[in-house]
Amino acid sequence: MKKIEVIIRPEKLDDLKKILSKNEYSGLTVMSAMGCGHQKGFKNPEFEKLGLSINLLPKLYVMTIVWDEDLESILSQMVEKLSTGSVGDGKVFVSDIEDVMRIRTGERGRDIL
């Protein structure tokens, strides 16, 4: 199993959900985030009201788990559908998952995803 952590533009969430659904994955966690990378962000007026000069842009953090055999296809689809070709499109982080457990029943392994 692989954990995919994606930081994307908020307007790209529906595209990401369609990619996952097309590959028969429905489970995901989404969190609102703020950040900047090479694009350096812009000074947020809301923070300036507080006397802070913070150059962050709104992003979404999405986490999901996929099977090893589906990873490359999903990553390719992400590049195709989520890329605008501009700085600030986001990042994808992939890591190994050893096991998974459903809290309600204690079930573990492949069947619970």
VEXDREN-2710 file (C-alpha; in Angstrom, 1 decimal):
% VEXDREN-2710
k/r/px/py/pz
1/MET/0.0/0.0/0.0
2/LYS/1.1/3.6/-0.6
3/LYS/0.0/6.8/1.1
4/ILE/-0.4/9.7/-1.3
5/GLU/-0.3/13.1/0.3
6/VAL/-1.2/15.8/-2.2
7/ILE/-1.0/19.6/-1.8
8/ILE/-3.1/21.2/-4.5
9/ARG/-4.9/24.4/-5.6
10/PRO/-8.4/24.3/-4.0
11/GLU/-10.1/24.5/-7.4
12/LYS/-8.5/21.2/-8.4
13/LEU/-10.2/19.1/-5.6
14/ASP/-13.0/17.9/-7.9
15/ASP/-10.5/16.8/-10.5
16/LEU/-8.6/14.8/-7.9
17/LYS/-11.8/13.2/-6.6
18/LYS/-12.7/12.1/-10.1
19/ILE/-9.2/10.6/-10.6
20/LEU/-9.6/8.6/-7.4
21/SER/-13.2/7.6/-8.2
22/LYS/-12.2/6.4/-11.7
23/ASN/-9.6/4.2/-10.1
24/GLU/-12.2/2.9/-7.6
25/TYR/-10.9/4.7/-4.5
26/SER/-13.4/6.7/-2.4
27/GLY/-11.6/7.2/0.9
28/LEU/-9.7/10.5/1.3
29/THR/-9.0/13.1/4.0
30/VAL/-9.0/16.8/3.0
31/MET/-7.7/19.6/5.1
32/SER/-7.5/23.3/4.4
33/ALA/-3.9/24.6/4.3
34/MET/-1.9/27.7/3.6
35/GLY/1.6/27.6/2.1
36/CYS/4.1/28.9/-0.4
37/GLY/6.9/27.5/-2.4
38/HIS/8.7/28.8/-5.4
39/GLN/5.9/31.2/-6.2
40/LYS/6.5/33.0/-2.9
41/GLY/2.8/33.6/-2.3
42/PHE/1.3/37.1/-1.7
43/LYS/0.8/39.2/1.3
44/ASN/-2.6/38.2/2.8
45/PRO/-4.7/41.3/3.7
46/GLU/-6.3/39.3/6.6
47/PHE/-2.9/38.8/8.2
48/GLU/-1.9/42.4/7.5
49/LYS/-4.9/43.5/9.6
50/LEU/-3.3/41.7/12.5
51/GLY/0.0/43.4/11.8
52/LEU/1.6/40.3/10.3
53/SER/3.3/40.1/7.0
54/ILE/2.8/36.4/5.9
55/ASN/3.0/35.4/2.3
56/LEU/0.9/32.3/2.1
57/LEU/-1.5/31.0/-0.5
58/PRO/-4.7/28.9/0.1
59/LYS/-4.1/25.2/-0.7
60/LEU/-5.7/21.9/0.1
61/TYR/-4.0/18.9/1.7
62/VAL/-5.4/15.6/0.6
63/MET/-4.4/12.2/1.9
64/THR/-5.4/8.8/0.6
65/ILE/-4.1/5.2/0.5
66/VAL/-3.8/3.2/-2.8
67/TRP/-2.6/-0.2/-3.8
68/ASP/1.0/-0.4/-5.1
69/GLU/-0.2/-1.6/-8.6
70/ASP/-2.4/1.5/-9.1
71/LEU/0.2/4.2/-8.0
72/GLU/1.9/5.0/-11.3
73/SER/-1.4/5.3/-13.2
74/ILE/-2.9/7.6/-10.6
75/LEU/0.3/9.8/-10.5
76/SER/0.2/10.1/-14.3
77/GLN/-3.5/11.1/-14.2
78/MET/-2.7/13.7/-11.5
79/VAL/-0.1/15.3/-13.8
80/GLU/-2.5/15.3/-16.7
81/LYS/-5.5/16.7/-14.8
82/LEU/-4.1/18.8/-12.0
83/SER/-1.3/20.6/-13.7
84/THR/-2.0/24.2/-14.9
85/GLY/1.5/24.5/-16.1
86/SER/2.1/27.3/-13.7
87/VAL/4.2/27.6/-10.5
88/GLY/2.0/26.7/-7.5
89/ASP/0.3/23.6/-8.8
90/GLY/1.4/21.7/-5.8
91/LYS/3.3/18.6/-4.7
92/VAL/2.6/14.9/-4.3
93/PHE/4.4/12.9/-1.6
94/VAL/4.3/9.1/-1.7
95/SER/5.2/6.8/1.2
96/ASP/4.9/3.1/2.1
97/ILE/2.1/1.9/4.4
98/GLU/2.8/-1.4/6.2
99/ASP/-0.7/-2.1/7.5
100/VAL/-4.1/-0.5/8.0
101/MET/-6.8/-1.2/10.7
102/ARG/-10.5/-0.4/10.9
103/ILE/-11.0/1.0/14.4
104/ARG/-14.6/-0.1/14.7
105/THR/-14.0/-3.8/14.1
106/GLY/-10.2/-4.3/14.5
107/GLU/-10.1/-5.7/11.0
108/ARG/-6.7/-5.3/9.2
109/GLY/-5.2/-5.5/5.8
110/ARG/-6.3/-5.3/2.2
111/ASP/-10.0/-6.0/2.7
112/ILE/-10.8/-2.9/4.7
113/LEU/-9.8/-0.3/2.0
END
